[in-house]
Amino acid sequence: MAITHDLIAKTGEYTNANGETKARWQKVGVAMLNKQGGTSLLIESIPVNFDGWLTMREPQPKQAGGAEDKTDLPF
């Protein structure tokens, strides 16, 4: 099964150095195409303050060192 999207959840907000409020996001799973042509979801974790909403976005390349940026993801 090919991964088509990352599943991300908003886990809070923070204020950056410029005083702007930004969203904090965490990858919680992936969406994949299955053999029947549908979409399967693999949810690997649920944040403590989970409000029930997940966002699907195209997978982003990993940053140097293998760490993903989990804040202020582009949409």
Buried (B, 14 or more C-beta within 10 A) or exposed (E): EEEBBBBBBBBEEEEEEEEEEBBBBBBBBBBBEEEEEEEEEEEEEEBEEBEEEBBBBEEEEEEEEEEBEEBBBEE
